[in-house]
């Protein structure tokens, strides 16, 4: 004969201290009983042991209980995004962005954190942060700052700069081009130039194909 387990049975077992209930192919558990078991923390198992009494349920070892408590603790931390912080391995993102499965990406410019950029020129104060690039895009784009200095480069990509603040000076063939706020500057691939600023220039750059502004050749 089939045995039927309903929600009331689950409530009665939990009230008596039972934590597990063994069932077999002759047992029918109603959907309401399943829901109530999940709600109250009662576990259904197909072990061949019959319906467990509270004494049998209490036979779980302390190690089993401890591991279960640890698992629940880390699951809670994971759901709250706190595991990395607990382990001391939090990687602070360099900017905030919103994305869409289609590939669309919105970067919050005010949140971008700049990083020192090695140009190969000693003393050059240059900072940058790429926000668009491989493997999501065939071009690269990001923010760059040149603070009172200059450096030489040979471009391996096509480069475009939009000056946001200050001025950007680019010297090519003994001629200096100065881009002011709002200006757009394009530098073709394969030319040697000197980039610099007499103040603090902040720019948005784009390179094609993907790759950051190039360092000085060795």
SVG drawing of the C-alpha trace seen along z (x, -y; Angstrom):
<svg xmlns="http://www.w3.org/2000/svg" viewBox="-2 -74 67 76">
<polyline fill="none" stroke="black" stroke-width="0.4" points="0.0,0.0 1.2,-3.5 1.9,-5.8 0.9,-9.4 2.9,-12.2 1.1,-15.6 2.1,-19.0 0.5,-18.3 2.9,-15.3 5.9,-17.5 4.8,-20.0 4.3,-17.3 7.8,-15.7 9.5,-19.1 7.7,-20.0 9.0,-16.7 12.6,-17.6 12.9,-15.4 15.2,-16.7 15.1,-13.9 12.5,-11.6 13.4,-8.5 11.0,-7.6 10.8,-4.8 8.9,-4.0 5.9,-3.2 5.7,-6.7 3.9,-9.6 4.9,-13.1 2.4,-15.8 3.6,-19.0 2.4,-20.9 4.5,-18.6 7.6,-19.2 7.0,-23.0 6.5,-22.7 9.6,-20.6 11.7,-23.2 10.2,-25.9 10.8,-24.1 14.2,-22.5 13.1,-18.9 15.1,-16.7 13.6,-13.9 16.0,-11.0 15.6,-7.7 17.9,-5.8 16.5,-2.5 15.9,-3.3 12.1,-3.9 10.7,-7.1 13.3,-8.5 12.4,-9.3 13.7,-12.3 16.3,-10.0 17.5,-8.7 17.7,-12.2 19.8,-13.2 22.3,-10.5 24.0,-12.8 27.5,-13.4 28.7,-16.7 31.1,-16.9 28.1,-16.6 26.3,-19.4 29.3,-21.6 29.9,-21.1 26.3,-21.8 26.5,-25.0 29.7,-26.0 28.1,-25.4 25.0,-27.4 27.3,-30.2 29.3,-30.5 26.2,-30.2 24.8,-33.2 28.0,-35.1 28.1,-34.2 24.6,-35.4 25.5,-38.7 28.8,-39.0 30.9,-38.8 33.0,-35.7 35.8,-37.6 35.9,-40.2 36.1,-37.5 39.0,-35.8 40.7,-39.1 40.7,-38.8 38.3,-41.5 39.2,-43.0 37.9,-46.5 36.7,-47.1 38.3,-50.1 35.0,-51.5 31.2,-50.9 29.5,-49.7 26.2,-48.3 26.1,-45.6 23.6,-43.8 24.0,-40.3 24.0,-41.9 27.4,-43.5 26.2,-46.9 28.2,-48.5 27.6,-51.7 30.6,-52.9 30.1,-55.5 32.9,-57.9 32.8,-59.5 33.7,-56.2 36.8,-55.4 40.0,-54.9 43.2,-55.8 46.3,-53.7 49.9,-54.7 51.0,-54.0 54.6,-53.0 55.5,-55.0 59.2,-54.0 60.2,-57.6 61.6,-58.3 59.7,-60.9 56.6,-60.9 53.4,-61.2 50.9,-59.4 47.8,-57.6 45.2,-55.6 42.3,-53.2 40.9,-51.1 37.2,-50.7 36.5,-49.1 38.6,-46.4 39.3,-42.7 37.6,-40.2 34.4,-42.2 35.4,-44.7 37.8,-45.0 38.9,-48.4 40.1,-49.8 38.9,-52.9 39.6,-54.5 40.7,-57.6 44.2,-59.0 45.9,-61.8 49.3,-63.4 50.5,-65.6 53.1,-68.3 55.5,-66.2 56.2,-64.4 57.2,-61.1 58.0,-59.5 56.1,-56.7 55.9,-54.9 52.3,-54.0 51.4,-50.4 47.7,-51.2 45.6,-54.0 44.9,-56.4 42.2,-59.0 42.2,-61.4 39.3,-63.6 40.7,-66.3 38.4,-66.8 40.6,-69.2 43.9,-71.0 45.9,-70.7 47.7,-67.9 50.8,-68.6 51.9,-66.1 55.2,-66.7 55.8,-65.1 58.4,-65.9 59.6,-69.0 56.1,-70.4 53.9,-70.6 50.2,-70.2 48.3,-71.4 44.8,-70.0 42.6,-72.0 39.5,-71.1 36.9,-69.6 39.4,-69.0 39.8,-65.6 43.3,-64.4 44.0,-61.4 47.5,-59.7 48.0,-57.1 49.7,-53.8 53.5,-53.5 54.6,-57.1 57.1,-58.3 55.7,-61.2 56.3,-63.0 53.2,-63.4 53.0,-65.8 51.2,-68.6 52.4,-71.8 49.5,-71.5 47.4,-68.4 45.6,-67.0 42.7,-64.7 41.6,-62.7 39.4,-60.0 41.3,-57.7 40.4,-55.1 42.8,-52.7 42.2,-50.4 42.7,-47.5 42.3,-46.8 45.4,-47.7 46.3,-50.6 48.4,-53.7 51.8,-52.3 54.9,-52.5 58.2,-53.9 60.1,-51.3 63.0,-49.5"/>
</svg>
